[in-house]
């Protein structure tokens, strides 16, 4: 079960069975130092993707769709039934990345009855992924598309890539439509559109505002940015982080910095006793074991960040103290540059 999260005006405490979880989360006798304005500015300038970058990613996505359709048409291959934009792009949680290392997920869907080989047999998941991979080859790429376990990856010379999961759509026993992803050597049930719907509905339901993408989405992006702030860190996927934010998000109608801190504290408290993360719409786990190394590392780094931010609750906290604390969390100097100028 979740830890008991006790919130009293002016302080935050996270306890489990009446015992405080570590020294970094404890009773705070005063309000948190206000850095909301600079955190929001940091988010707009360095976390949220610009319209121009999003437009370029959409253009690459559309070009890939045309490339597949044209190539399969030339060999009289199966015609895609449709496409499913999914992942952080569909959930609108994609964040700015250094060296243009963005990724978008754009699934392609075929009707199962059309996936037939030249001798009349059903194409295997690997064969279908290979078919799509071959269709995407282009001499203009410095690095040609590659087959991966759950997708075909298309690399762009600018640094980003597009992952193309391959699906088949078949009719179930009761006439229902079943979507399955070509994963390694098996077809696995999947529902990426339900995942997008789950998250987007939660953002609307849980956020106390309606502006700038809504607060829960901003907090999700900020947590993802924190997790990606050091190249050496071993962190869980953005999907896992999004699920944790969904489960433990603590809204604040006035301040994003408070919402971010309290959500980090709530996630850290949960990870003290439970590192498992369930898939939001399928009966399966997102984590592989009860002690995934990336989850252990995420818990450790969250604890470090919360310790650094504890100065914000001191009555002696200065502008410099607050700026340096947030800089330490995100691994830069933006807060100091703006708050101490």
Secondary structure as GFF3:
##gff-version 3
##sequence-region A 1 341
A	DSSP	beta_strand	4	8	.	.	.	ID=ss1
A	DSSP	beta_strand	11	16	.	.	.	ID=ss2
A	DSSP	beta_strand	19	20	.	.	.	ID=ss3
A	DSSP	alpha_helix	36	42	.	.	.	ID=ss4
A	DSSP	pi_helix	43	47	.	.	.	ID=ss5
A	DSSP	alpha_helix	51	74	.	.	.	ID=ss6
A	DSSP	beta_strand	82	86	.	.	.	ID=ss7
A	DSSP	alpha_helix	87	91	.	.	.	ID=ss8
A	DSSP	three_ten_helix	98	100	.	.	.	ID=ss9
A	DSSP	beta_strand	103	111	.	.	.	ID=ss10
A	DSSP	three_ten_helix	112	114	.	.	.	ID=ss11
A	DSSP	alpha_helix	125	135	.	.	.	ID=ss12
A	DSSP	beta_strand	146	147	.	.	.	ID=ss13
A	DSSP	beta_strand	152	155	.	.	.	ID=ss14
A	DSSP	beta_strand	161	164	.	.	.	ID=ss15
A	DSSP	beta_strand	166	171	.	.	.	ID=ss16
A	DSSP	beta_strand	177	183	.	.	.	ID=ss17
A	DSSP	beta_strand	186	189	.	.	.	ID=ss18
A	DSSP	alpha_helix	192	206	.	.	.	ID=ss19
A	DSSP	alpha_helix	215	227	.	.	.	ID=ss20
A	DSSP	alpha_helix	238	248	.	.	.	ID=ss21
A	DSSP	alpha_helix	256	271	.	.	.	ID=ss22
A	DSSP	alpha_helix	293	309	.	.	.	ID=ss23
A	DSSP	three_ten_helix	310	313	.	.	.	ID=ss24
A	DSSP	alpha_helix	319	330	.	.	.	ID=ss25
A	DSSP	alpha_helix	334	339	.	.	.	ID=ss26
###
